[in-house]
Amino acid sequence: MSKISKISKISKISKISKISKGTLQRWLIDPSIQTTRVKAPTNIPNEALLKDINQYLDDYLYERSRRLNYNKSDIGYALKKLNIYQKDICYVTMP
């Protein structure tokens, strides 16, 4: 298959399937990329997180992550999911 016909086929497929050309080209190079996930999903219990926030109001995310044994980014995502931001931490109440 010539390079020009391959590019035109990728363009047609990307328009039909609404997938970017770059993604299709990556799948052609290595199809295993789309099927692997390195990190398991984490689910932090809301009660434990709220209890930690009420006990330690001014702590940083890395300090919470050490206490709860989760990644700093996982703690941040969980706080965002609970709609808790730094300015709101003083007013957090247990549900």
MORAKA-V144159 format. One record per backbone hydrogen bond with DSSP energy under -0.5 kcal/mol. NH is the residue of the N-H (numbers start at 1). CO is the residue of the C=O. E is the energy in kcal/mol with one decimal. If there is no record, write none. Layout:
BEGIN
NH CO E
NH CO E
END
This chain:
BEGIN
6 2 -1.9
7 3 -2.2
8 4 -2.3
9 5 -2.1
10 6 -2.1
11 7 -2.2
12 8 -2.2
13 9 -2.6
14 10 -2.4
15 11 -1.8
16 12 -2.2
17 13 -3.0
18 14 -1.2
19 14 -0.7
24 20 -1.9
25 21 -2.4
26 22 -2.2
27 23 -2.2
28 24 -1.9
29 25 -1.8
30 26 -2.7
33 30 -1.4
34 31 -0.7
35 32 -1.0
36 32 -0.7
36 33 -0.6
49 45 -1.9
50 46 -2.8
51 47 -2.4
52 48 -2.1
53 49 -2.3
54 50 -2.3
55 51 -1.9
56 52 -2.6
57 55 -0.5
59 56 -0.8
64 60 -1.8
65 61 -2.6
66 62 -1.5
67 63 -1.8
68 64 -2.7
69 65 -1.2
70 65 -1.3
75 71 -1.9
76 72 -2.0
77 73 -2.4
78 74 -2.3
79 75 -2.4
80 76 -2.1
81 77 -2.3
82 78 -1.5
83 80 -1.3
84 79 -2.8
85 83 -0.5
88 85 -1.2
89 85 -0.9
89 86 -0.7
91 88 -2.0
92 89 -1.2
END
